[in-house]
Amino acid sequence: MAQLDRITQDPQVMGGKPCVRGMRVTVGMVVGQIAAGHNVDEILADYPYLEHEDVMQALRYAAWRAEEREVMLTGR
Protein backbone atom coordinates (compact mmCIF):
# COMPACT_ATOMS: atom_id res chain seq x y z
CA MET A 1 0.00 0.00 0.00
CA ALA A 2 1.85 3.09 -1.24
CA GLN A 3 0.19 5.56 1.12
CA LEU A 4 1.48 3.49 4.07
CA ASP A 5 5.12 3.45 3.06
CA ARG A 6 6.26 4.54 6.53
CA ILE A 7 4.74 1.52 8.29
CA THR A 8 7.11 -1.43 8.45
CA GLN A 9 7.03 -4.94 9.86
CA ASP A 10 10.19 -6.82 10.68
CA PRO A 11 10.31 -9.93 12.89
CA GLN A 12 13.53 -8.56 14.40
CA VAL A 13 11.95 -5.25 15.48
CA MET A 14 9.33 -5.25 18.26
CA GLY A 15 8.44 -8.86 17.53
CA GLY A 16 7.12 -8.05 14.07
CA LYS A 17 4.52 -5.54 15.22
CA PRO A 18 3.77 -2.74 12.74
CA CYS A 19 6.25 0.06 13.43
CA VAL A 20 6.99 3.53 12.14
CA ARG A 21 9.91 3.57 9.70
CA GLY A 22 11.60 0.55 11.28
CA MET A 23 11.95 2.30 14.64
CA ARG A 24 10.87 0.83 17.93
CA VAL A 25 7.72 2.92 17.83
CA THR A 26 4.69 0.76 17.16
CA VAL A 27 1.47 1.76 15.47
CA GLY A 28 -0.25 0.64 18.68
CA MET A 29 1.80 3.07 20.74
CA VAL A 30 0.84 5.98 18.47
CA VAL A 31 -2.84 5.02 18.47
CA GLY A 32 -2.72 4.54 22.24
CA GLN A 33 -1.39 8.07 22.67
CA ILE A 34 -4.28 9.46 20.63
CA ALA A 35 -6.76 7.33 22.60
CA ALA A 36 -5.29 8.69 25.83
CA GLY A 37 -6.21 12.20 24.70
CA HIS A 38 -2.90 13.41 23.33
CA ASN A 39 -2.96 15.37 20.11
CA VAL A 40 -0.50 15.06 17.24
CA ASP A 41 1.56 18.07 18.35
CA GLU A 42 1.96 16.58 21.83
CA ILE A 43 3.09 13.25 20.37
CA LEU A 44 5.61 15.00 18.13
CA ALA A 45 6.95 16.96 21.12
CA ASP A 46 7.30 13.78 23.19
CA TYR A 47 8.87 11.82 20.31
CA PRO A 48 10.95 14.37 18.37
CA TYR A 49 12.23 11.71 15.95
CA LEU A 50 8.69 11.22 14.62
CA GLU A 51 7.26 13.34 11.84
CA HIS A 52 3.66 14.45 11.33
CA GLU A 53 3.24 12.02 8.42
CA ASP A 54 4.43 9.15 10.64
CA VAL A 55 1.53 9.76 13.02
CA MET A 56 -0.96 10.15 10.17
CA GLN A 57 0.14 6.91 8.54
CA ALA A 58 -0.01 5.05 11.86
CA LEU A 59 -3.62 6.20 12.24
CA ARG A 60 -4.46 5.29 8.64
CA TYR A 61 -2.91 1.87 9.10
CA ALA A 62 -4.89 1.25 12.29
CA ALA A 63 -8.11 2.34 10.58
CA TRP A 64 -7.39 0.09 7.61
CA ARG A 65 -6.73 -2.90 9.89
CA ALA A 66 -9.89 -2.19 11.89
CA GLU A 67 -11.93 -2.37 8.68
CA GLU A 68 -10.60 -5.79 7.73
CA ARG A 69 -13.08 -8.55 8.15
CA GLU A 70 -12.61 -12.22 8.63
CA VAL A 71 -14.56 -14.57 6.42
CA MET A 72 -15.36 -17.87 8.04
CA LEU A 73 -15.12 -20.81 5.67
CA THR A 74 -17.25 -23.85 6.24
CA GLY A 75 -15.80 -27.28 5.64
CA ARG A 76 -18.07 -29.26 3.36
GINOR-V578412 format. One record per residue. N is the residue number from 1. RES is the residue in one letter. SS is DSSP state (H for helix, E for strand, - for the rest). PSI is psi as a letter, one per 30 degrees, with the letter a starting at -180 (* if undefined). D_FIRST is the distance of its C-alpha to the first C-alpha in Angstrom with 1 decimal. Layout:
n:N res:RES ss:SS psi:PSI d_first:D_FIRST
n:N res:RES ss:SS psi:PSI d_first:D_FIRST
//
This chain:
n:1 res:M ss:- psi:j d_first:0.0
n:2 res:A ss:H psi:e d_first:3.8
n:3 res:Q ss:H psi:f d_first:5.7
n:4 res:L ss:H psi:h d_first:5.6
n:5 res:D ss:- psi:f d_first:6.9
n:6 res:R ss:- psi:f d_first:10.1
n:7 res:I ss:E psi:k d_first:9.7
n:8 res:T ss:E psi:l d_first:11.1
n:9 res:Q ss:- psi:k d_first:13.1
n:10 res:D ss:- psi:k d_first:16.3
n:11 res:P ss:- psi:f d_first:19.3
n:12 res:Q ss:- psi:f d_first:21.5
n:13 res:V ss:- psi:j d_first:20.2
n:14 res:M ss:H psi:h d_first:21.2
n:15 res:G ss:H psi:g d_first:21.4
n:16 res:G ss:H psi:g d_first:17.7
n:17 res:K ss:- psi:l d_first:16.8
n:18 res:P ss:- psi:k d_first:13.6
n:19 res:C ss:E psi:l d_first:14.8
n:20 res:V ss:E psi:j d_first:14.4
n:21 res:R ss:- psi:h d_first:14.3
n:22 res:G ss:- psi:g d_first:16.2
n:23 res:M ss:- psi:l d_first:19.0
n:24 res:R ss:- psi:h d_first:21.0
n:25 res:V ss:- psi:j d_first:19.6
n:26 res:T ss:E psi:l d_first:17.8
n:27 res:V ss:H psi:e d_first:15.6
n:28 res:G ss:H psi:e d_first:18.7
n:29 res:M ss:H psi:e d_first:21.0
n:30 res:V ss:H psi:e d_first:19.4
n:31 res:V ss:H psi:e d_first:19.3
n:32 res:G ss:H psi:e d_first:22.9
n:33 res:Q ss:H psi:e d_first:24.1
n:34 res:I ss:H psi:e d_first:23.1
n:35 res:A ss:H psi:f d_first:24.7
n:36 res:A ss:- psi:f d_first:27.8
n:37 res:G ss:- psi:g d_first:28.2
n:38 res:H ss:- psi:k d_first:27.1
n:39 res:N ss:- psi:l d_first:25.5
n:40 res:V ss:H psi:e d_first:22.9
n:41 res:D ss:H psi:e d_first:25.8
n:42 res:E ss:H psi:e d_first:27.5
n:43 res:I ss:H psi:e d_first:24.5
n:44 res:L ss:H psi:e d_first:24.2
n:45 res:A ss:H psi:e d_first:28.0
n:46 res:D ss:H psi:f d_first:27.9
n:47 res:Y ss:- psi:i d_first:25.1
n:48 res:P ss:- psi:f d_first:25.8
n:49 res:Y ss:- psi:f d_first:23.3
n:50 res:L ss:- psi:l d_first:20.4
n:51 res:E ss:- psi:l d_first:19.3
n:52 res:H ss:H psi:e d_first:18.7
n:53 res:E ss:H psi:f d_first:15.0
n:54 res:D ss:H psi:e d_first:14.7
n:55 res:V ss:H psi:e d_first:16.3
n:56 res:M ss:H psi:e d_first:14.4
n:57 res:Q ss:H psi:e d_first:11.0
n:58 res:A ss:H psi:e d_first:12.9
n:59 res:L ss:H psi:e d_first:14.2
n:60 res:R ss:H psi:e d_first:11.1
n:61 res:Y ss:H psi:e d_first:9.7
n:62 res:A ss:H psi:e d_first:13.3
n:63 res:A ss:H psi:e d_first:13.5
n:64 res:W ss:H psi:e d_first:10.6
n:65 res:R ss:H psi:e d_first:12.3
n:66 res:A ss:H psi:f d_first:15.6
n:67 res:E ss:H psi:f d_first:14.9
n:68 res:E ss:- psi:k d_first:14.3
n:69 res:R ss:- psi:k d_first:17.6
n:70 res:E ss:- psi:k d_first:19.6
n:71 res:V ss:- psi:j d_first:21.6
n:72 res:M ss:- psi:k d_first:24.9
n:73 res:L ss:- psi:k d_first:26.3
n:74 res:T ss:- psi:k d_first:30.1
n:75 res:G ss:- psi:j d_first:32.0
n:76 res:R ss:- psi:* d_first:34.6
//
